[in-house]
Amino acid sequence: GTLQTAVNSSGYTINVTASVRAVEDVTLNVTSIVEGDNTTTQTECPAGRFSLGGMTTCSDCEPGSFQDEAGQATCKLVAAGDFTDKPGARQSKQCPAGSYSSTGASECTPCNRTTYQDEPGQAVCKLAPPGTFVNASGATAALSCPRGKWSSTAASACELCEIGQFSNKTAASGCKLCDTPTKTTHKGAT
């Protein structure tokens, strides 16, 4: 519907169309500004820009936000896993695999050592599971521990099996004790 508001101090009448989808999602579009008998129609801001009600100029959405619809009074924050790095964005972009972002991000953050992300557009990185390791930031996969080594969760390196223990498979989450009378004489036995 149309709502008219008179601004007494300057003699303006601002015509606004209002759209309410939910209590927290109200959209106001300034359709015209009336001064006395003169009506000036507000130019609708294009996607990527916004204008606060009553303003005659449009502003670019800041990095970390975007606007995919014309004629809006605000910009939308990018969702977690996405980003916008330039002003005036009309849509957000997904963070690539090996990185993540939180809501409103203007850039993606590489996953830390011990974590990885194998999918684009994610809000968090995954911990390296037992039997694997991640030794560099920005990883898109965890690497398997070789035979004779093991790791627990979130490892940046694999550990050698102790003397008297062995691991005869890759991606081991622990080492096995040698059967008596068999013994190992060095660390990392397979």
N, C-alpha and C positions, 0 to 999 in steps of 0.2 A: 504494500500500500504506500501512499504518499503521506508524509508528515511535513507540515510547514512549521517553521520556527521563526519568529520575528526577533531580530537583534535590535533592540530599542536604541542603544547608544549610537549606532551609525545609520539606522534606518534601512538595514538590509533584511530581506527575507530569503532564507536558504531553503530550497526545495530538495528533499532527500528521499530516495527510495530505500526502504529497509527490508532486509530479508533475514528472517530468523530461522535457523535450522535446529538449533538447540540453544539452551541458555548460555553456553560458553562459546557459541559460534554465531555471532551477529555480524552481518555485513551491511555497511552503510555506503551508499554511492551518492555523491553530490551530483544532482542532475542540472541544477541551475541556481544562479544567484540573482536576486531581484533587488535593484536599488530604485526606489520610487516606482516609476512606470517603465524603467529600462530593464530588460531581462538579458542576462549574459549566460549562454549555455556553457557549462564547464566542459572542457575537452577531456574525454576519458583517457586515463593513462594506459599505455600499452602494457602487455605482459613484460615482467622484469622490472617494472617501475610501480610506484604507488604515490598517492596523494592523500594527505590528511583532509578530512572533511572541511570544505570552505577554502582550501588553498587552491591557487590557480596554477601552480607549477607541480610537475611530477619529479620525484626523486628516484634514483636507482636503489634497488635492494642491495644491501651490504653483503659482502662475502659471508657465507654461512647461512644465507637466506635466499629465497627466490620467490617469484610470483609467476604462476603459469596462466593467470586469467587477467584480462584487461579490466580497468575501472575499479581497482581495489584500493582500500584505505591502509592496508598493511601488507607486509611480506610474510611468507611462511618460513619457519625455521626448517633447515634440512633435517631429515630423520637420521637417527644413528645408523652408521654404515655408509652414509652418503656425504657429499661435500659440495660447496660452490666456492671457487677461489677468485672470482672476478665480480665486480659490481654489476648490477643489472641482469642477473641470471634469470632465465625463464624456466629452467628446470635444474634439478640437482643431478650430480653424477655419482655413480657408485665408486667406493674405494676399491682399488684392485686387490686381488689376493695377495697375502703377505702384509696387509695393513688393516686398520680399523679406524672408526671415528665415533664420536659421541654426537648427540643432538646439537645442531647449530654449528657444525665444524666448517672451517674454511680450508682445511687440508686434512689429509689422512696421516695417521701415525703408524710408522712401521712396527710390526710385532717385535717385542724384545727377544733377546736370547732366551732359550728354554720354552718359547712359545712359537706358534705358527698359525697361519690362516690359509686354508686351501680353497676358499670360496670368496668371490668378490662381494662387496656390499654388507660387511659384517660389523657389528658393534663391539665385539671382543675377539681376542685371539684365543686359540686352543692351547692348553698345556701339552707338552710332549708326553705321551703316555709311557708307562713302564716299558723298558726294553728299547727305547728310542732316545734320541737327543737332538737338540737344536743349538748349534754353536754360533749362529750369526743372526743379526736382526733382519727383519723383512722376509723371513722364510715362508715358503708356501707348502712345505712338507717337513715332517720329522724324519730323521735318518735312523735306520735300524742299527743297533749295536752289533758288532761282528762277534763271531764265535770266540769264546774265552773272555768275554766282557759282558757286563750287565748295567742296567740303570733303573732307578726308581722314577716316579713322576717328575716332570719339569726339570730334566737334566740338561746341562750344557755339554756334558761329556760322559762317556761310558767308563765304568770302573773295571779294573782287572779282577778276575776271580782270584781269591787268596790261595796260598799253597795248601794243598789238601782238598781243593775244590776245583770244579771244572764247569764249563758250559759248552756243549757240543752243538748248539743251535744259535742262529742269529735272533736278534730282538728278545734276548732273555731278560727277565725281570729279576733274576737272582741266579746264583750258582748252586750246583749240587755237590754234596759231599762225596768224596771218592769212597768206593767200597774197600774194606779191609781185605787183603793186605795191599791193594793198589794205593799208591801215593803219587802226588805230583811233586816235582822238585822246583817248580818256578810258578810265579804268578801268571795268570792268563791262560791256563791250560784248557785245551779243547778235548 
